[in-house]
Amino acid sequence: MLDGSPAGTYQHIPDPEDAQYLYNIVVFSEEGLSNELHTLVITAEQGTEDSLLLFDWVMYTCVRCVSKSIAKLKHIHLTKR
């Protein structure tokens, strides 16, 4: 969800014969956002089965960065459903 609206999906079905974790994978990218505060909500779902999301890196770029908006990027909230 991006700013309260659906913003795409990413699905990875692990192969038991291959590496279980993927690295350097872009799971979401959005261009053309306005230069203001945005909210991105990421959920890990697999029907009724347990699911795992390991999140360790984000890249945030802007054309005209305002220091206030960059400071707000540090406010990351993790919640468990």
Summary of the structure (lengths in Angstrom):
residues: 81
radius of gyration: 15.1
end to end distance: 15.1
largest distance: 46.5
contacts: 77
relative contact order: 0.19
helix: 9%
strand: 4%
